[in-house]
Amino acid sequence: MTAKPTVLRDLPADLQQERLPKHVAVIMDGNGRWAKQRGLPRIMGHRRGVDTLKELLRCCRDWGIGALTAYAFSTENWGRPLEEVDFLMTLFERVLRQELREMMEEQVRIRFVGDLSRLPASLRAEIERSMAETSQNQGIQFSVATNYGGRQEIVQACRAIATQVEQGKLHSEDIDEALFSQHLYTQGTVDPDLLIRTSGEMRISNFLLWQMAYAEIYITDTLWPDFDRAEFHRALVDYQQRDRRFGRLSS
């Protein structure tokens, strides 16, 4: 007996399930500008941005996209005003505490990638708790890049591999792309198929430098708090029109 195909919730008719990206990464840019346009403090843009991210996560789950990675806080973001940094740290912690039950119900498996050692102790505790409690969930994998920098990630991977060589646990000829990937923060996760950046900026801002080797990039002028399902739908339609050759000739 032939198994029936999985029916995805509300998948638009013009999207082909077999051509959807398996992993979407997002650079959530434009929170501050969104708030400024409305005469609001920047922190209100960040609050609204959390709601946008929650909706995108649900959309990925509903449409059968297995992994979502969000660039939440970069290594360079420590240079922002102290008040804004403190607010973001508190916001991350509060959202984790409030949303854990819902993530369990929706089978979200959350993972934080980056150098977490610099984060406040109370936030690290919430991160560890959320990752432990959702680790067996079988739904979408949700990775949150926090105190993350692509160059930093590559340097720490090189150091870890060099240490193993010095200890005689590895030989230089053992080093290949697969082994290098195992020493990245994202080890065990497939590389993104699609990178979405909001607010129209044309750069990747030190995000997933190794993993983005063959990702399709979609730039929209829409500010992050306004990036809704309709905007995501447009990004996926554009993605499905790409000829992904991975350096080879088109078939």
C-alpha positions as CSV (number, residue, x, y, z in Angstrom):
1,M,0.0,0.0,0.0
2,T,1.4,3.4,-1.0
3,A,1.8,5.9,1.8
4,K,-0.1,9.1,1.4
5,P,2.0,12.2,1.0
6,T,2.2,14.5,4.0
7,V,-0.4,17.3,3.8
8,L,1.2,20.6,4.9
9,R,-0.9,23.2,6.6
10,D,-1.8,26.1,4.4
11,L,0.9,25.6,1.9
12,P,0.3,28.0,-1.0
13,A,-0.7,26.3,-4.2
14,D,2.2,27.8,-6.2
15,L,4.9,26.3,-3.9
16,Q,6.2,22.9,-4.7
17,Q,6.8,20.8,-1.5
18,E,9.7,18.9,-3.0
19,R,11.4,22.2,-4.0
20,L,11.2,24.0,-0.6
21,P,14.5,24.7,1.1
22,K,15.3,22.3,3.9
23,H,17.0,25.0,6.0
24,V,16.3,28.8,6.0
25,A,18.6,31.3,7.6
26,V,17.5,34.9,8.4
27,I,19.3,38.1,9.1
28,M,16.6,40.1,11.0
29,D,17.5,43.6,10.1
30,G,15.5,46.8,10.4
31,N,14.0,46.7,13.9
32,G,15.4,50.1,14.8
33,R,14.4,51.8,11.6
34,W,10.9,50.3,12.0
35,A,10.6,51.9,15.4
36,K,12.1,55.2,14.3
37,Q,9.6,55.5,11.4
38,R,6.8,55.3,14.1
39,G,8.4,57.6,16.6
40,L,9.0,54.7,19.0
41,P,12.1,53.8,20.9
42,R,14.4,51.1,19.3
43,I,13.4,48.6,21.9
44,M,9.9,48.5,20.6
45,G,11.2,47.4,17.2
46,H,13.0,44.5,18.9
47,R,9.8,43.5,20.8
48,R,7.9,43.5,17.5
49,G,10.7,41.6,15.9
50,V,10.3,38.7,18.3
51,D,6.6,38.3,17.2
52,T,7.8,38.2,13.6
53,L,10.3,35.5,14.4
54,K,7.7,33.4,16.2
55,E,5.4,33.7,13.2
56,L,8.1,32.7,10.8
57,L,9.0,29.7,12.9
58,R,5.4,28.6,12.8
59,C,5.2,29.1,9.1
60,C,8.3,27.0,8.5
61,R,6.8,24.2,10.6
62,D,3.4,24.5,8.8
63,W,5.0,24.4,5.3
64,G,7.4,21.5,6.0
65,I,10.8,23.4,6.3
66,G,12.8,21.4,8.7
67,A,15.3,24.0,10.0
68,L,15.4,27.8,10.7
69,T,18.4,29.7,11.9
70,A,18.0,33.3,13.1
71,Y,20.8,35.8,13.6
72,A,19.8,37.2,17.0
73,F,23.0,38.9,18.3
74,S,26.4,39.2,16.7
75,T,29.8,39.5,18.3
76,E,29.8,43.1,16.9
77,N,26.5,44.0,18.6
78,W,28.2,44.5,21.9
79,G,29.2,47.9,20.5
80,R,25.6,49.1,20.6
81,P,24.4,51.4,23.5
82,L,24.5,49.6,26.8
83,E,20.8,50.2,27.4
84,E,19.9,48.4,24.2
85,V,22.3,45.5,24.8
86,D,20.9,45.0,28.4
87,F,17.3,45.1,27.0
88,L,18.1,42.5,24.4
89,M,19.7,40.2,27.0
90,T,16.6,40.5,29.2
91,L,14.3,40.1,26.2
92,F,16.0,36.8,25.2
93,E,15.7,35.5,28.7
94,R,12.1,36.4,29.1
95,V,11.1,35.0,25.7
96,L,12.8,31.7,26.5
97,R,11.0,31.4,29.8
98,Q,7.6,32.3,28.4
99,E,7.8,30.3,25.2
100,L,9.2,27.0,26.4
101,R,5.9,25.3,27.0
102,E,4.7,26.3,23.5
103,M,7.9,25.0,22.0
104,M,7.4,21.7,23.7
105,E,3.8,21.5,22.4
106,E,4.9,22.4,18.9
107,Q,7.8,20.0,19.0
108,V,10.4,22.7,18.4
109,R,14.0,21.7,19.1
110,I,15.9,24.8,20.0
111,R,19.6,25.3,19.8
112,F,21.9,28.3,20.5
113,V,25.0,28.7,18.4
114,G,27.8,31.1,19.2
115,D,30.1,31.9,22.1
116,L,27.7,31.8,25.0
117,S,30.3,32.3,27.7
118,R,30.0,36.1,27.6
119,L,26.2,36.1,28.1
120,P,24.7,36.9,31.5
121,A,24.6,33.8,33.9
122,S,20.8,33.9,34.2
123,L,20.4,33.9,30.4
124,R,22.8,31.1,30.0
125,A,20.8,29.1,32.5
126,E,17.6,29.6,30.5
127,I,19.4,28.7,27.3
128,E,20.7,25.4,28.8
129,R,17.3,24.6,30.2
130,S,15.5,25.2,26.9
131,M,18.0,23.2,24.9
132,A,17.9,20.3,27.4
133,E,14.1,20.2,27.6
134,T,13.5,20.4,23.8
135,S,16.4,18.1,22.8
136,Q,14.2,15.1,22.1
137,N,11.5,17.1,20.1
138,Q,11.1,15.8,16.6
139,G,9.8,18.9,14.9
140,I,11.5,21.8,13.4
141,Q,15.1,22.6,14.5
142,F,15.3,26.3,15.5
143,S,18.9,27.6,15.9
144,V,19.5,31.0,17.4
145,A,22.8,32.6,16.7
146,T,23.7,34.6,19.8
147,N,27.1,36.3,20.4
148,Y,27.9,34.7,17.0
149,G,30.5,35.7,14.4
150,G,31.4,33.7,11.4
151,R,35.1,34.5,11.6
152,Q,35.2,33.8,15.3
153,E,33.6,30.4,14.6
154,I,36.2,29.5,12.0
155,V,39.0,30.6,14.2
156,Q,37.8,28.5,17.2
157,A,37.4,25.5,14.9
158,C,41.0,25.9,13.7
159,R,42.2,26.1,17.2
160,A,40.3,22.9,18.2
161,I,41.7,21.0,15.3
162,A,45.2,22.3,15.8
163,T,45.1,21.2,19.5
164,Q,44.1,17.6,18.4
165,V,47.0,17.6,15.9
166,E,49.4,18.8,18.7
167,Q,48.1,16.0,20.9
168,G,48.6,13.4,18.2
169,K,44.9,12.6,17.9
170,L,44.8,13.9,14.3
171,H,47.2,14.0,11.4
172,S,47.1,17.0,9.0
173,E,46.0,14.7,6.2
174,D,42.9,13.8,8.2
175,I,41.6,17.4,7.9
176,D,38.9,17.8,5.2
177,E,35.6,19.7,4.9
178,A,33.6,17.1,6.8
179,L,36.0,17.2,9.8
180,F,36.1,21.0,9.8
181,S,32.3,21.2,9.8
182,Q,32.2,18.9,12.9
183,H,34.1,21.6,14.8
184,L,31.7,24.5,14.0
185,Y,29.0,25.7,16.3
186,T,26.5,24.4,13.8
187,Q,27.9,20.8,13.6
188,G,25.1,18.3,12.9
189,T,22.9,20.8,11.0
190,V,22.6,20.8,7.2
191,D,23.9,24.0,5.6
192,P,21.2,26.6,4.8
193,D,19.7,26.5,1.3
194,L,18.2,30.0,1.5
195,L,19.4,33.1,3.3
196,I,16.9,35.9,3.7
197,R,18.0,39.4,4.7
198,T,15.5,42.1,5.4
199,S,15.8,46.0,5.2
200,G,17.6,46.0,1.9
201,E,21.2,45.8,3.1
202,M,23.5,44.0,0.6
203,R,25.8,42.1,2.9
204,I,26.0,38.9,5.1
205,S,27.4,40.6,8.2
206,N,29.8,37.8,9.3
207,F,26.9,35.3,9.4
208,L,27.5,31.6,8.7
209,L,30.5,32.3,6.4
210,W,31.5,28.7,6.0
211,Q,27.9,27.3,5.8
212,M,26.7,29.8,3.2
213,A,29.0,28.6,0.4
214,Y,26.1,27.6,-1.9
215,A,23.1,29.2,-0.2
216,E,20.7,31.2,-2.3
217,I,20.4,34.8,-1.1
218,Y,17.2,36.8,-1.0
219,I,17.2,40.5,-0.1
220,T,14.1,42.4,0.6
221,D,13.6,46.1,1.4
222,T,10.9,45.1,4.0
223,L,11.9,45.8,7.5
224,W,12.1,42.8,9.8
225,P,9.0,43.6,11.9
226,D,6.9,43.7,8.7
227,F,8.2,40.5,7.3
228,D,5.0,38.3,7.4
229,R,3.9,35.1,5.7
230,A,3.1,36.9,2.5
231,E,6.7,38.2,2.4
232,F,8.1,34.7,3.2
233,H,5.9,33.3,0.4
234,R,7.5,35.7,-2.0
235,A,10.9,34.7,-0.9
236,L,10.1,31.0,-1.4
237,V,8.6,31.6,-4.9
238,D,11.8,33.4,-5.9
239,Y,13.9,30.6,-4.4
240,Q,12.0,28.0,-6.5
241,Q,12.9,29.8,-9.6
242,R,16.6,29.6,-9.0
243,D,18.8,27.1,-10.9
244,R,20.9,25.7,-8.1
245,R,24.0,24.2,-9.9
246,F,26.5,24.1,-7.0
247,G,29.3,25.0,-9.4
248,R,28.2,22.5,-12.1
249,L,26.5,23.1,-15.4
250,S,22.7,23.2,-15.5
251,S,21.1,19.9,-16.4
